[in-house]
Amino acid sequence: MKDVTLILEDGTQFHGQSFGYDVPVAGEVVFNTAMTGYPESLTDPSYAGQLMVLTYPLVGNYGVPPFSFAPNGLPVYMESNHIYASAIIVADYSKEYSHWNAQESLGDWLKREHVPGITGIDTRRLTMVLREHGVMMGKILFDDQPDNIPDAQYEGVNFVDRVSCKEIIRYNEGGRRKVVLVDCGVKANIIRCLIDRNIEVIRVPWNYDYTHMEIDGVFLANGPGDPDMCGEAVEVLRRYMAHHPHSPICGICMGNQLLAKAAGARIYKLKYGHRSHNQPVRELGTNHCYITSQNHGYAVDASTLPSDWEEFFVNMNDGSNEGIRHKTSPWFSSQFHPEACSGPVDTEFIFDRFVKTLLS
């Protein structure tokens, strides 16, 4: 394995070895505290443009499942059709793996998809640096090669446009209700959760104008980057809301932020984001708390919500917004991932509530 160096924008360096594809890369360095789920996280489009640090020390010990697809075109075990993270950074990579469903090693998968992987990094120290300073841009450079790659940009880049579908895709045609899914970088399990509830899903590009379509509701998907770059999606959503005040709308992650922007609220960037399987949230107006899976770097400024909106969930660690809802129309969203693949399934009832509004 070749010697490599991770260089953060403040000049801090971490030295390790390559176990993935040998190519230099730059991106935003973020950390994820989940103990499992690297196949799902790597294929989550929300990680586009990011160098993903896993704080759990041992990674790769259960290998990678087969990259197979269901008859409807969705991947069976992954969240999309390829790796979206720019690189993965771990403390201890396990070359040997054991799992009933494993087909190849993590390293072989990274090499096949031309994605770098670094092992031997002190991820505890790296995470402490990111928590103190906040997420930073960084580069992965090979020690025997010159620094010939430009600095990457994250803020101000429309990553949603890069990962969204380019044409309409339909699933479960003939389902009991018809829903437009605005693809900002949707995870496959969101689509699975809707199909499992016998909903016809019409997956459209992030900036598609669906206001003319005969549909029963709208679902706003997750996605990478800054929601302020998605003005076209917000404008389409505002027009739909103005003309269909009784049509159900649900959003997840980026979808929560787009719904809030359509309502008139502001978005801000978190210091180091929420990326884990153990974020506690409370449903406002109740004592119900849930453990949630999350992956986002931006949040809704709940203090800027108009008077006809209210918070739905709140983060019990830092008090940040975890969902909003309209006081009269059937519009609501969650900042966390109720489909949670991988992660806890405590909040999958969000899909049931959405379907209930579609049927009422």
C-alpha positions in Angstrom: 0.0 0.0 0.0 1.3 3.4 -1.0 2.0 6.1 1.6 -0.5 9.0 1.4 -1.1 12.2 3.3 -4.4 14.0 4.2 -3.8 17.7 4.2 -6.5 20.0 5.7 -7.0 23.5 4.6 -5.5 24.8 7.9 -2.3 22.9 7.1 -2.8 20.0 9.5 -1.5 16.7 8.1 -2.3 13.1 8.7 -0.2 10.2 7.3 -1.5 6.8 6.3 -1.6 4.2 3.6 -3.8 3.7 0.5 -6.1 0.7 0.3 -8.4 2.0 -2.4 -7.8 3.4 -5.8 -4.5 5.3 -6.1 -5.5 8.8 -7.2 -5.2 12.1 -5.5 -8.5 13.8 -4.6 -9.8 17.0 -2.9 -13.1 17.6 -1.1 -14.9 18.6 2.1 -13.7 16.5 5.0 -16.6 15.3 7.2 -16.9 12.6 9.9 -19.5 9.9 10.5 -19.8 8.2 13.9 -21.9 5.2 12.8 -20.5 1.8 13.7 -21.9 0.1 10.5 -23.2 0.9 7.1 -20.2 1.8 5.0 -21.8 0.3 1.8 -24.9 2.4 2.2 -23.0 5.5 3.2 -20.6 5.4 0.3 -23.5 5.0 -2.1 -25.6 7.8 -0.5 -25.6 10.7 -3.0 -25.6 13.1 -0.1 -21.9 12.4 0.3 -21.0 13.8 -3.2 -18.0 16.0 -3.0 -16.9 14.8 0.5 -14.0 12.9 2.0 -15.8 10.6 4.5 -14.1 9.9 7.8 -15.4 7.0 9.8 -14.8 7.3 13.5 -15.5 3.6 14.2 -11.9 2.2 14.2 -12.4 -1.2 12.4 -13.8 -0.9 8.9 -14.1 -3.5 6.1 -14.4 -6.6 8.3 -17.8 -7.6 6.8 -16.9 -6.9 3.2 -19.3 -5.6 0.5 -22.5 -7.2 -0.7 -23.2 -7.9 -4.3 -24.1 -4.9 -6.5 -27.4 -6.5 -7.7 -30.6 -4.8 -8.9 -34.2 -5.6 -8.4 -36.6 -5.8 -11.4 -37.8 -2.2 -10.8 -34.2 -1.0 -11.3 -33.4 -0.2 -7.7 -30.2 -1.6 -6.1 -30.9 -4.4 -3.7 -28.3 -3.7 -1.0 -27.0 -0.2 -1.9 -28.5 3.3 -1.9 -27.6 4.2 -5.5 -25.9 2.7 -8.5 -22.4 3.7 -7.6 -20.2 5.3 -4.9 -20.7 9.0 -4.5 -18.3 9.9 -1.7 -15.0 11.2 -3.0 -12.9 9.1 -0.6 -13.1 7.1 2.7 -10.7 7.6 5.6 -10.4 5.0 8.4 -8.2 4.1 11.3 -7.9 0.3 10.7 -8.9 -1.3 7.4 -9.5 -5.1 7.6 -8.2 -6.8 4.5 -9.9 -10.0 5.6 -13.7 -10.0 5.7 -16.5 -12.4 6.7 -20.2 -12.1 6.1 -22.8 -14.4 4.6 -23.7 -11.8 1.9 -20.2 -10.5 1.1 -19.0 -10.7 -2.4 -15.8 -8.6 -2.4 -13.6 -6.6 0.0 -14.1 -2.9 0.6 -10.7 -2.2 -1.0 -11.5 -4.1 -4.2 -14.8 -2.3 -4.5 -13.1 1.1 -4.1 -10.5 0.2 -6.7 -13.2 -1.0 -9.1 -15.0 2.3 -8.7 -11.8 4.5 -8.8 -12.4 5.8 -5.2 -9.4 6.4 -2.8 -9.3 4.9 0.6 -6.9 5.7 3.5 -6.1 3.6 6.5 -3.7 4.1 9.4 -5.1 7.6 10.1 -5.6 8.7 13.7 -9.4 9.3 13.2 -9.9 10.3 16.8 -7.5 13.2 16.5 -8.8 14.1 13.1 -12.4 14.2 14.4 -11.3 16.3 17.3 -9.8 18.8 14.8 -13.0 18.9 12.8 -15.2 19.3 15.9 -13.0 22.2 17.1 -12.6 24.0 13.8 -15.6 22.7 11.9 -15.6 20.8 8.6 -12.7 21.8 6.3 -11.6 21.3 2.8 -8.8 18.8 2.4 -6.6 16.9 -0.1 -5.4 13.3 -0.2 -2.0 13.3 -1.8 0.4 10.4 -2.6 3.8 10.9 -1.1 5.6 9.9 -4.3 3.6 12.3 -6.5 3.5 16.1 -6.7 0.6 18.2 -5.5 -1.0 18.7 -8.9 -4.7 18.8 -8.1 -6.6 22.1 -7.5 -8.3 22.9 -4.3 -11.9 21.6 -4.3 -14.9 23.8 -3.7 -18.0 22.8 -1.8 -20.0 25.9 -0.8 -21.5 27.5 -3.8 -21.5 24.3 -5.9 -24.8 22.8 -7.0 -24.1 19.2 -6.1 -27.9 18.4 -6.3 -27.8 19.1 -10.1 -24.8 16.7 -10.4 -26.5 13.7 -8.7 -30.2 14.2 -9.6 -31.8 12.0 -12.3 -32.0 13.6 -15.8 -35.3 12.2 -16.9 -38.5 10.9 -15.3 -38.4 7.4 -13.9 -41.6 5.6 -12.8 -42.0 2.9 -10.1 -44.9 0.8 -9.1 -47.3 2.1 -11.8 -50.9 1.6 -10.8 -50.3 2.1 -7.1 -53.2 3.3 -4.9 -51.9 6.9 -4.9 -49.6 8.8 -7.3 -46.7 10.8 -5.9 -44.0 13.0 -7.5 -40.6 12.3 -5.9 -38.3 15.3 -6.4 -34.9 13.7 -6.8 -32.2 15.9 -5.1 -30.0 12.8 -4.6 -32.5 10.3 -3.3 -31.5 7.2 -1.4 -33.0 4.0 -2.9 -34.6 3.1 0.4 -36.9 6.1 0.3 -38.3 4.8 -2.9 -38.5 1.3 -1.5 -40.5 2.6 1.6 -43.0 4.3 -0.7 -43.3 1.3 -3.0 -43.8 -1.0 0.0 -46.9 1.1 0.9 -48.2 0.6 -2.7 -47.5 4.2 -3.8 -46.8 4.9 -7.4 -43.6 7.0 -7.5 -42.8 9.4 -10.3 -39.2 10.4 -9.8 -38.4 13.7 -11.5 -35.2 15.9 -11.8 -34.6 18.4 -8.9 -35.8 21.4 -11.0 -38.6 19.7 -12.9 -41.9 21.7 -13.0 -44.5 19.2 -11.8 -47.2 21.8 -11.1 -49.2 20.7 -14.2 -49.2 17.0 -13.4 -52.2 15.0 -12.1 -50.7 13.7 -8.8 -51.9 13.1 -5.2 -48.8 14.5 -3.4 -45.2 15.5 -3.5 -42.2 13.9 -1.7 -39.0 15.9 -1.4 -35.9 13.7 -1.2 -32.5 14.1 0.4 -29.4 15.4 -1.4 -25.9 16.9 -1.1 -24.7 20.4 -0.6 -26.2 23.8 0.0 -30.0 24.0 -0.3 -29.6 27.7 -1.2 -28.3 26.5 -4.6 -31.7 24.9 -5.4 -33.7 28.0 -6.0 -35.5 26.5 -9.0 -36.8 23.6 -6.9 -38.0 26.0 -4.2 -39.9 28.1 -6.8 -41.7 25.1 -8.3 -42.6 24.0 -4.8 -44.0 27.4 -3.9 -46.2 27.4 -6.9 -47.5 23.9 -6.2 -48.2 24.9 -2.6 -50.1 28.0 -3.7 -52.4 26.1 -6.0 -52.7 22.8 -4.0 -53.1 23.8 -0.3 -54.7 20.4 0.5 -52.2 18.2 -1.4 -49.9 16.3 1.0 -46.2 17.2 0.9 -43.4 15.3 2.8 -39.7 16.0 2.8 -36.6 14.2 4.2 -33.2 15.9 5.0 -32.6 18.3 2.0 -36.4 18.0 1.5 -36.9 19.5 5.0 -34.7 22.5 4.1 -36.4 23.0 0.7 -39.8 22.9 2.3 -38.7 25.5 4.9 -37.2 27.7 2.2 -40.5 27.5 0.3 -42.3 28.6 3.5 -39.9 31.6 3.8 -37.4 30.4 6.4 -33.7 30.6 6.3 -31.0 27.9 6.3 -27.6 28.0 8.0 -24.5 25.7 7.9 -23.8 23.6 11.0 -20.3 23.6 12.4 -19.6 20.0 11.7 -23.0 18.6 10.7 -24.9 15.5 11.9 -23.7 12.2 10.4 -24.4 9.2 12.6 -27.0 6.6 13.6 -27.6 7.9 17.1 -28.9 11.4 16.9 -31.7 11.8 19.5 -34.8 13.9 18.5 -38.0 14.8 20.2 -41.4 15.3 18.6 -42.6 18.7 19.7 -45.7 18.8 21.9 -45.0 15.3 23.2 -42.4 13.5 25.3 -41.7 11.0 22.4 -38.0 10.8 21.7 -36.4 8.8 18.9 -32.9 7.7 17.9 -32.3 8.7 14.3 -29.9 8.3 11.4 -28.7 11.5 9.9 -26.4 12.9 7.2 -26.5 16.7 6.7 -24.4 19.7 7.1 -27.1 22.4 6.9 -30.1 23.1 9.2 -33.3 25.2 9.2 -33.3 28.3 11.3 -36.6 27.6 13.1 -36.9 31.2 14.4 -37.5 32.4 10.8 -40.5 30.1 10.2 -43.7 32.0 9.4 -46.5 32.0 12.0 -48.5 29.3 10.1 -45.6 26.9 10.4 -44.1 25.2 13.5 -41.3 22.8 14.4 -42.1 19.1 14.2 -39.0 17.7 15.8 -36.0 19.1 17.6 -32.5 17.7 18.1 -31.9 16.8 21.8 -28.1 17.4 21.6 -27.9 20.9 20.2 -31.5 22.1 19.9 -31.3 22.4 16.1 -34.4 21.9 13.9 -35.2 18.3 12.9 -38.5 18.8 11.0 -41.3 21.3 10.3 -45.0 21.1 9.7 -47.8 23.4 8.5 -50.5 24.2 11.0 -53.4 23.6 8.6 -52.2 22.0 5.4 -50.9 18.4 5.2 -47.2 19.5 4.8 -44.5 18.2 7.0 -40.8 17.0 6.9 -38.0 15.5 8.9 -34.3 16.5 8.9 -33.3 12.9 9.9 -33.7 9.8 7.7 -36.8 7.8 8.8 -35.9 5.1 6.1 -32.6 4.7 8.0 -30.6 2.4 5.8 -28.4 1.6 7.5 -29.4 2.7 11.0 -32.4 2.6 13.4 -35.9 2.3 12.1 -37.7 4.1 15.0 -39.1 6.8 12.8 -40.3 4.9 9.7 -43.8 5.9 10.8 -43.1 9.2 8.9 -44.0 7.3 5.7 -47.1 5.9 7.3 -48.3 9.4 8.2 -47.6 10.6 4.7 -49.6 7.8 3.2 -52.4 8.4 5.6 -52.7 12.0 4.4 -52.7 10.8 0.8 -55.6 8.4 1.6 -57.6 10.8 3.7 
